[in-house]
């Protein structure tokens, strides 16, 4: 049952990843089309800026999906404790 859960979550990961990539490509296409009219009106400029922000958000979501959360937690747990300079004065 655990293996089936892993397979299902892997499939969901791939679907989400592919959907995000498609959305990023759509935003890039919209940005290219709107780039010519960016300086013509205030509305076009605001729409262009909105599309840039949405694209950045989608890229960040894709980056977060690609990170291995479990591995990150393990690294954080077993990483050596760093000594800060202010720790020397507490002793």
C-alpha positions in Angstrom: 0.0 0.0 0.0 2.9 2.4 0.8 4.4 1.7 -2.6 1.1 2.5 -4.3 1.0 5.8 -2.4 4.5 6.6 -3.6 3.6 5.8 -7.2 0.5 7.9 -7.0 2.3 10.9 -5.5 5.0 10.6 -8.2 2.3 10.7 -10.9 0.7 13.8 -9.2 4.1 15.4 -9.0 4.7 14.9 -12.8 1.2 16.1 -13.7 1.6 19.2 -11.6 5.1 19.8 -12.9 3.9 19.5 -16.5 0.9 21.8 -15.9 3.2 24.4 -14.4 5.5 24.2 -17.3 2.6 24.7 -19.7 1.3 27.7 -17.7 4.8 29.2 -17.7 5.0 28.8 -21.5 1.5 30.4 -21.9 2.6 33.4 -19.8 5.8 33.8 -21.8 3.7 33.8 -25.0 1.3 36.4 -23.6 4.3 38.5 -22.5 5.8 38.4 -25.9 2.6 39.5 -27.6 2.0 42.3 -25.1 5.6 43.5 -25.1 5.0 45.5 -28.3 2.1 47.4 -26.7 3.6 47.8 -23.3 4.4 51.5 -23.5 1.2 52.4 -25.5 -1.3 52.6 -22.7 -1.3 52.4 -18.9 -3.6 49.4 -19.0 -1.2 47.4 -21.2 1.7 48.3 -18.9 -0.2 47.1 -15.8 -1.2 43.9 -17.6 2.4 43.3 -18.7 3.6 43.8 -15.1 0.9 41.4 -13.8 2.0 38.7 -16.3 5.6 39.1 -15.3 4.7 38.6 -11.6 2.5 35.6 -12.4 5.3 34.0 -14.4 7.7 34.5 -11.5 5.2 33.0 -9.1 4.8 29.9 -11.3 8.5 29.5 -11.7 8.9 29.6 -7.9 6.2 27.0 -7.5 7.9 24.8 -10.1 11.2 25.3 -8.2 9.6 24.3 -4.9 8.1 21.2 -6.5 11.5 20.1 -7.8 13.0 20.3 -4.3 12.9 17.1 -2.3 11.2 18.3 0.9 12.0 15.1 2.9 15.7 15.4 2.0 15.8 19.1 2.9 14.3 18.3 6.3 16.9 15.5 6.9 19.7 17.9 6.0 18.4 20.6 8.3 18.0 18.1 11.2 21.5 16.6 10.9 23.4 19.7 9.9 26.0 20.8 12.4 25.0 23.6 14.7 26.6 26.8 13.7 28.2 29.0 16.3 27.3 32.6 16.0 29.7 35.4 17.2 27.1 36.5 19.8 27.2 33.0 21.3 30.7 33.6 22.6 29.6 36.4 24.9 26.7 34.4 26.4 29.1 32.0 28.1 
